[in-house]
Amino acid sequence: MTDFRTVIDALDVGDMEKRYLAERWLDQVQWLGRKAGQAQLRYYGLRLTTMIGAVLTPALASGTALGGHLERWHNYRRTVERLKSLGWQFFELGPGYSAQGKTHAAAFPFFVSDVEQVLQSDVDTYLTKVTAEPEGGGGPAAPG
């Protein structure tokens, strides 16, 4: 993974903005990236089990038992990719940020707003779609 901390440290923004980038945005990118990888491994593990054990139960053969894991993987992956995209657009003062005064400091509030919208959308999706799927064992943990 790109060393985002080096990029963050090089930005011409204040310490508070760098702290947000490191502790909120980068933390979420890393957490979601790990969760996407874990969910993907679980998905493929269950998928392999399903293929091997398809003759054991119709539920496994139909793939319904995989729905929650597949949905988690897609949700985490979708959110982390959206956050990475926003980060790169901000770092490069690209679309959505270049018209905000052409400095990172001027564009920063817009970046924060965009990141928080993505994270809120992630929480909403997680609560309405992902947690609706039973996982078997303990309740769902909220992301973040």
N, C-alpha and C positions, 0 to 999 in steps of 0.2 A: 504494500500500500504506500502511496505517496506520503512523504513526511510532511503532513499538513502543518505541524508545529513550526517548522522552519518557514513555511509560507506565511503563517499567521504572525510570527515574530518579525518578519520583514515588512509587514503592512504599516502604512503611515496612519495609524489610528491610536487612540489612547489606550491606557492600561485596562480600563473597564471594558472597552470593546474587545480587546485581545482576550480578556478573561472570559467574556461571553463566548467568543469563538472557540476557545479551548475547552471550557467547562460545559457548555450547552451544546453548540453545534457539533464539535468534534467528538464529544462524548457520545452523542446520539448516533453519529455516523459509525463510530466504532462498535457501539452496543448493538445496533441494528445489523451491522455487517456480521458480527459473531452469531447473533440469533438466526439470521438467514442461513448461515453455514450449518448451524446445529439443526435447524428445522429441515434443511435439505438432506442432511445425513439421516435424520429420522425418517424422512419421507422415503428415501431410497432403501433404507433398511426395511421399512414396512412394505415397500413395494416388492422387494426381493422375497420377503416372507410370504406376501400375497401370491406371488407367482409360484413359489414352491408349494405353498399350502393351499392352493386354489381348490383342490379337491376336498379340503377339510370342511370349509363352511362357505355357503353362498355369499355371506356378507363380505368376506375377504376377497372372494373371486370377483365380486362386483366393484370393489374399490371403495365402498361407502365408508369403511373404517379409516381410510386415508384422507378423507375430506378435510378434517381439522388441521392435520399436519401440512397438507398441500396449501391450504388457505393461509396458514401462518407463514410458510416459506414465501409465498407470493407477496403477502402483506409486508413482511420485513424487507424483502428484496426491493419492492416497489418504493418503499419509504426511504431506504438508504440511498437508492439511486437518485431519487428526487433531491435529497439533502446534498449529495455530492454535486449534482448539477448546479444547485443554487450556490454552493460554495465556490465552484469554479467560475460561475458567472460573476460572483462578487469579487473574487480575487483578480479577475481579468477586467473588471468594470464592464462586463458584457451587457447583453440585453436585460433591460429592467433596472440596471444600475448605472449605466453610462450617462444617462440624462440627468442624474441626481447631483450634478455639480462636478462630476468627473474626478472625485476623490473618494477614497475608501471611507473617510470620516463622514462625508456628506451622504454616501450611499448606505452607510451602516444601519440606520433606523429602518430603511426599507428591507434590507437583508433580514434583520431580526423579525420584522413582521412576516416576511415570507416563510422563514424557518418555523416560526410559531404556528402559522397556518398549516404547514405540512405536518407538524407534530400533532396538532389538534385533530387533523383529519385522520392521522394514524390511530390515535386513541379512539376516535369515533368508530372507525372501521373495525378496530380490534374488539371493541365492546359490542358492536351490533352484529358482526359477521363471524369473527374468529371464535369468540367465546361462546357463540351459539352452538358450536360443535363440541360435543362431549369429548374430553381427553382421557378420561379414565384415570382417576387418581388425583385428588386435590383439586382445588379451584384454580382458575386462571389467575396469573399474576399480571397486573397492569404493566405496560411497557414504560421504560424510562426510569 
